[in-house]
Amino acid sequence: MSYEHFGVFLRELRESRNLTREQLAKDICTPKQIYRIEKGDFEPSLYLLNQLSIKFNMDLNEYFKMYFSVNTIIGFEGIQALNNAIAKGDMGLIKSLAEKYEKHKDFKKGENLQHIYYAKAICAAFEENYTSSLNHCLKGIMIENPSFTLDSIRKSTYSNVGLSIISCMGLDYISLNREDIGLKILFDLLYTLENYVLSSPYPMYQASQFSKKIYQNTLNNLSYQLLNEEKYEKAEELIEKGIDFSIQENSLRFLPGLFFMKFKLLYKQGYFEKAKEIYAQMRCLYTITKQTMVLEEMDNSIKEDYPEIFKDTGTDTNTDN
């Protein structure tokens, strides 16, 4: 059967279970929110959708996606093209694709429109227009969760593009020298990933490869910032967590960067011999993952930036590690 919007489906499902709006909303949300969803005035957050799924004992995500996403060939091809351009870091292509697809009727709402805002946010950040990037991020995340605030990140779960948008917001704030807000956003994102995605209390939801990659990326971004702020203990904790997770998942994409982070951490604390060992392992990882350009850039700067590891000292300056 075809439904005008998701709320019609939800109302029919609720009535089939002989539930009032008050009964359905109990311990989840307000009856008014259920009423607004059923009327089509409001789209549920993914967190609310998860809670409703548990109450009905059925996965509502797939039903919701039929209405939240515009599932057409143009929509599918557009999102795929944008994601491929983002993965390559081709800013010119990202910008042209966003300009092309935002004019199409299939990208006027839902997850498709979110991808347009995310693409614009990335391009603005690349041009160092971080305020504009934040504005695009906010518009994108509020499509998914209209009640979103910086203080409510831990209270919801998000789509893949939603997770990406929140990550972008955190990096934007850091780039605007608001490290306190940026770090809070990234730590809240880490909490969401660990508690709602990677080890979800809801058995019906499985972590995707994308969410695992964004988890690694979040650990990488957090450890980088903490390292710069000389918060070595917390940086080390996140670096080791990232390395362990990457090895456990057999996911090598961020592993060389995490080893580089560990190398810098050891070097800054004066553990030059141990840093030298990690440097050798790091070079192997960059070679294995075929990141030859990164390896070449690193080799060109490493002697100048980290000269102590090339000295035959025989022992670490610091021996307490």
C-alpha positions, 0 to 999 in steps of 0.5 A: 500500500502507498502512503502519502507520508511516513506519518500516515504509515505510523498512524495505521501501525499504531491503530493496528496495535490498539495504541493511543498516542499517549500510550505510544509516546510514553517514555519516548516523547510527547503525544503532541510529537506523535500527533505532528508526525502522523499529520506529516508536520514533523519528521522523527529523529533517528533516535525517536525512530529507534525508540518507536522501533523497539516499542513496535518490535520492528525496524522502522528505518527502512519504512522511514527511508522510503519517505525521508529519501528521494529514491530515484535514479537521479537521487542515487546517482547524485549521492554516489557522485558526491560521495565519490568526489568527497572521498577523492577530495576533489573540491572543484568536482564537489562544488560543480556537482552540488550546484548541478544537483541542488537545482534538481527536484529530487534534491529539495528535501530529506537526505538528498538535500542533506548531501547538498548542504554537506558538500557546500560545507566541505567546500566552504571549509576548504576555502577557509570560510568556516562560518559559512561552513557551519551555517551549511552544517546547521541547515543540513543537520536540522533536516534530520533533527529539527530540534538539534542543538550543540548540547543535544548531540549525545541524545540522538542517533544520526544517518551517515551524512548526519554523522559527517555533518557533525564531524565537520561542525567540530572541525569548523569550530576548531578552525575558528579558534573555538577549540572548547566547542570543537572538542566538545562536539567531537567528544559527543560524536565519539560518545554517540558512535560508541554507544548508539552505533558501534555497540548499539543497544538495539540489536536490529541496527548494525554498524556500517563500514562508513560509521566505522570509518568515521569512528576512526576519523573522529579518534584521529581528529581528537588525538591530533587536537589534544596532541597540539594542546599537549594533553598527552595522556588523553591523546595517547588513550585515543590513539591506542583505541584507534590503533586497536580498533583499526587492527581488530576491524582489519581497516587500514585506512587511518592506521598509518595516520594514527601511527604518525600520531603515536610517533609525534606523541613519543617524540614530543615526550622525548622517547626518541628510540621508541619514536624511531621504532614507530616511524619505521612501522609507520613507513611500512603502513604508508607503503602497504596502503599505497599512500605514496604521496603522503609518505614522500611528503613525510620523508621530505619533512621528517629530518627537519621536523624530528631530527633526534630520531636520526641521532645514534643516541642509544637510549631515550631521553625519557625512560619513564614510559 
